[in-house]
Amino acid sequence: MTTAAARATLSTALVATVIFLTAIAPLATDMYVPAFPRVAGDLSATATQVQLTLTTFFVGMALGQLIGGPVSDQRGRRRPLLLAIGLMSVASVVCALTPSIGLMMAARFVQGFSGGWAMVIGRAVIVDLATGAKLVRVLNLVAGVGGVAPIVGPLLGAAILQVSGWRMSFWAVAALGVVMAVAVLVAVPESLPPGRRHDGGLRAFAYAGRQLLGNRRYVGYLLVTGSAMGALFAYVATSAFVLQSMNGLSPGAYSADFAANAAGMTVAALVAARLAGRVPTRAVILTGQVAALAAGVAMLAGAVWFGTPLWLALLCFLVLMSAQGLILANAGALASAEVPEHPGTGSALLGFVQWVAAGIIAPIAGLGGEYTAVPMALLMTAGAALSMIGLLVLARPEA
């Protein structure tokens, strides 16, 4: 073990840096979503082409996490993390300068890939340095404080549009990348000493993957997080249509409600962090799943029989989002605890499954058009139910 690795501790500065890293995805996405109409006009693109820049970003996020975790298990955490942050900043500059929607899609893929790479390594650093209740507490803290980014992102993007063009959003993300790199240099030591690293190559990755997927409880927690993420993105993809097109909510009121729901998820994650070590983590997850299932069923009933009244949609969305604060970080912590010998690969598979679920569910939720909430409600209900199956059946403790 190297001297630096031996001294590596879970400091406040390190946790703050990892929280900063988790903000990459929401900031890189939400800051420029308000500018979609301007992007389409400036780049002579259709609305569908602009929306595809989100899809390429999500695909990149999923692949970046899948590859970045195993690479960091082989090479260590610090250098691959710095490389990923640098690549993300370069891709952001390309987005800011792009003359065409095609180049924008490619740059967004690279931005997502490098951002996912950085996020999974940040999570692996936490797993390297914490175990048990402390791991659960810290991951919930990361999720809770990091949940501020989805609130700030759209507001910051809208503010930028008031004083400048949409390209400035990407310049801002590039600048944040530079700040992240400095934070990593100062606060994140190498947490994986050479003696704990695994040999690289596709064969080693396939071996680690077989070990992980052969662990029934780990697979159960994969289903828990993937299904919960699917339910969450059914809301993200269609809530604007439900609240604005169907119920006449103004864009400002919708933004306020979106922020309130994100705040609900943040508060729930912080409460879960306080409960770590006091209340069984599985019980906290199950509480969130029951709440999410109730929200999905109520939303489905309202969509089928009552025309999706505004008060019901607002309540169901708040409950659904808050429930995710009890589910995602806790299930991720328990999944990591199942595979301590492959923390990077374990985190990579978790991230891959979550972002693949997000990328698949988002377009499906909108298949019914902008004047029905039935597909979204079905996906919310199914996601919550599958998540419960993952916890109670696949991830059940040994007798």
N, C-alpha and C positions, 0 to 999 in steps of 0.2 A: 504494500500500500504506500502510495506516495505521501509525502509530508502534507501537501495541500489537501489531499483527499482525506487524510486522517483528521485534519482540523475542520473539515466541512461541517457546518452546523446549520440548523434551520433558523436563521436569523430573521428578524423583522424586515430588514432590507431585502433579503432573498424572497420572502413571501410577497412583499410589495412588488418586486420585479416580476414574479410569476403572474400576479394579478394583472400587471401591465401587459404581459404577453397574451393573456386570455382576452384582452380587449381588441386584439388585431382583427378578428373576424367581424364583430359587430361594427367597429369603427370603419373598416374598409368597405363595408356594405351599406350601412345605414346612413353614412355621411353623404353618399351620392345618390341614394334612392330618390330623395326629393327632386333631383335634377333630371330624372328620366326624360321628361318632355324636351328639355333643352338639349340633352345629349342626342336624342333622335333627330332634332332639327339641325344641329351643328354637323353631325356626321352623315346626314342624309340616310338615316336608317329607319326601319319600321319599329313599332313598339315591341314586336316579338323579338327582333334582333337585339334590342337593348336589354330585354328581359333575359336573353340567353347569356348576357355577360354575368348574370347572377348564377346561372347554371354552371358555366365554366368555372366560376370561382368555387362553387360548392364541390364540384368534381375534383378540382385541384386540392381543396382542403382535405377531402377524404383520402386521396392518394398520398398527399404529403404526410399525413399522420401515419398511414400504413407503412410508408418507407422510412420516415424519419425516426420512428421508434427503434426498429431493429438496427439501423445504422448507428444510432447513439449507444445501443447496447454493445456494439463492436468498437466504436471509436471514442467513446466517452461523450459527455454532455456538452462541455463548454465550447469547443471549437465548432462542432456541427450547428450549435445554436447561433453562434455569431455569424456563420456562413448563411444560415437561413434568413436571419434578420437583414443582412446586407443584400441578399437576392430580392427580398420583399421590397426594400427601398428602391432598388433599381427598377423592378417591375412597376412600382407606383409612379416613377418618373416617366416610364414609357406610356402608361395610361394618361398621364397629364399632357403628354406631347402628341398623342396618337392622332393621325389624320384620317383614320378609317375605323369602322366598327369591327372589321375583321381583326385588325391589329389589337384593338381593345379587348376582344374576346381572348386572344392568345395571351396578352399581358395579364388579364384578370386570372387566367388559369395559373400562370406562374406566380402571381401574387397570392392566390389561394394555396397553391402547393407549398410555397415557402412559409406562408403564415401557419398552415397546418403543421408543417415540420417544426416550427418554433414552439407552437402550443403544446405538442405532444412531448417535446423534450422538457419544457418547463414543468409539465405534470410529472414526468419521470424523475426530475430532480427532487420534487416533493416526496415521491414514493421511495427514493433512495434514502432519504434522511428522516422519515417518520414512519411509525407503525402504530397499529391498534387504534385506540381512541384518539390519539394525537393526529394520526393520519386523517381520520374522519373529520375531526374538528378543523384542520387546516384546509382540507379540500372544500368543505362547506364554506369556510371563510373566503377562499378564493372565488367560489361560485357566487357568494353573496355580494361581496364588494365588486367583483367583476361584472355583476348584473347591472351596475350603474351605466356601463357602456351602451347598452341598447336604449337607455333613456337619453343619454347625452348625444349619441350619434346623429339621430334625425334632427335634433334641435341645432346642433353645431353645423350640420350640413345646410339647414335652412338659413342659418345666420350667415354662412359663407356666401350663399346665393344672393343674399341681400346686398352684399358689398363687392362681390366678384363673380366670376364664372364658375361652372362646374369643375373645370380643370384644377381649380385651387384646392378642391377636396383631396385630390390625389397628391398634390404637393404637400398638403398637411399630413397625409399618411406617410409620405416619404420622410418628412421631418421627424415624425414620431418614431420611425424606424431608427433614425440616427440616435435619438434619445434612448431608445430601448437598448441599442448596442452599448452605449456608455453605461447604462444601468447594469447590464450583464457583466461588463468588464469590472465594474466596481463591486457588485454585490453577489455575484453567482460564482462560487468556486467550482472546481471539478468535483462532482459528487460520486462518480463511479471510478474507483481505482482500477488499475490494469488487472489486478487479480480477480476482479468480479466481472470483467468483460467477456463477451462470447466471441468466438471466431465468426467472421463474416461470411458472406456468400449466400447464394440462393438456397443451397442445401441446408445451411444452418437456420435460415429463416423458415424454410419449410418444416424443419424439425421442431423449431420453437412453436410454429403455428399448430402443428399436430398435437403438441403437448397441451397447448392452451385450449384448443377445440375438443380435446379429449377430457377436459375437466368439466364435468357436468354443471357444477355450481357456477363456474366462470361463464359458461355458455348461457346459463340462466340469467346472470346479471347483464350479459350482452343483450338478451331479449328485453330485459327490464328497461335498460337505457335507450335502446334503439326504438322500441315501441313508444316510450314516453316522448322521445324526440319527434317521432312521426306525428303524434297527437299535437305537440306544440307547434310544428310547422304547418299543420292543417289550419290552425288559427292564424299564424303569421301570414300565410298566403291569401286568405280569403276574408279576414276580419274587416278590411277596408270596404269591401263590397257589401258585407252584411250590415255594417253600421252606417255607411254613407249612401250607397245605392238603394238599399232596401229600407233604411230607417231615417234617411235624411240628415244624418249627423254632418256637421260642417267639418272641413279638414282640420281646423284648429281644435275642435272638440275631440275629433278622432285621435289626434296626436296626444292630447292630454290623457285620454283613456288608455292609449297604448303605453304611455309613460307610467300611468298608475298601475297597470297590470305588470309591467316589468319591475316596478317597485315592490309589488306583492311577492313576486318570485324572489327578489333580493332579500326581503324581510324574512320569508320562509326559510331561505338558505342560512341566514344568520341565526335564526331560532334553532335550526337543526345543528348548527355548530355548537350552540350552547348546550344542547341536549346530549352531545357526544360523550359517552362514558357514563351517562346518567340513565338514559333510556336506551333499550336495545335498538340498534340501527335498523334492523329489519322491521321493527314495529313502526319506526318513523316513516320508512319507505311505504309500508302498507297503508298507513294513514293517508299519505299523499295519493296513492293509487285509488283508494276508495273515493276520495274527494274528486279526483279526475274522472273516474267512472260516473259518479253522480252528475258531474257537470256535462259529460257527454250525453248521457241518457236524457237529462232535462233539455239539453239543446236539441236533440233529435225529436223529442216529443213536441217542443215548441215549433220546430221547423215543419213537421208533418201536419200538425193539427191546428196550430194557432198563428201561423204566419210570421213566426220569429219576432215576437215583440221586443222592443228596444231594451226594456228593463231586464228581460230574461237573458238576452245576449250579453249585456254588460256584466251581469252577475256570473254567468257561466264562464265567460272569458277570464274574469278575475280569479275565480276558483281554480280553473284549469292552470293558469300561469303560476299561481301561488303553489299549487300542488307539485309542479315541476321542481320548485326549490327544495322540497322534501325528498324528491326521488333521485334526481340525476347525480348529484355529487355523492350522496350516500351509496348509491348502487355502484358508482365508479370506484369508491374506496373499498367496498367489499370485494369487487372484482379484482382489484389490484392485490388485495390481501390473499386471494386464492392462488396467485401466480408470482410469488416474491422472487423467483429465480429468473424471471423474464419481465422486469418492470417496464422496459421500453416497448417491447413487442406487445405486452398486455395493454398498455395505454394506447398504442397505435391501433390495435384492433377495436378498442372502445371508440376512439375518435372516428375511425373509418366507418363503423356501423352507424354511428349517430349521424354523420354527415351524408352518408348514402341514403339513410332514411329521410333526411331533410330534403335531399334533392329529388327523391322519387315521389314523396307525398305532396310536396308543394304544387306541382302542376296537376296532379290527380284531384286535389281538393277543389280546383276551379273548373272541373269538367262540366258541371251543371250550368255554368254561366254565372253572371253577376247578380241574379235575382232569386237564387235559392241557396239555402244553407244546409240542405240535406246531405250532399256529399261530405262537406266539412264535418257535420255532426256525426255521420257514420264513421269517419276516420278518427275523430276524437274518441268515440266510444270503443271502437275496435282497438285503437292503440292502448287505451287504459286497460282493457280486458286482457290483451296479450301481455302487457307488462305485469299484470297480476299472475298470469300463468307462469311467466318466467320466474317470479319470486317464490310462489307457493309450490310449484311443481318441479321445475328444473333446478332451482337454487335452494331447494329445501335442505336443511341440515341432515347429516347422517343420523340414523336412529341410534 
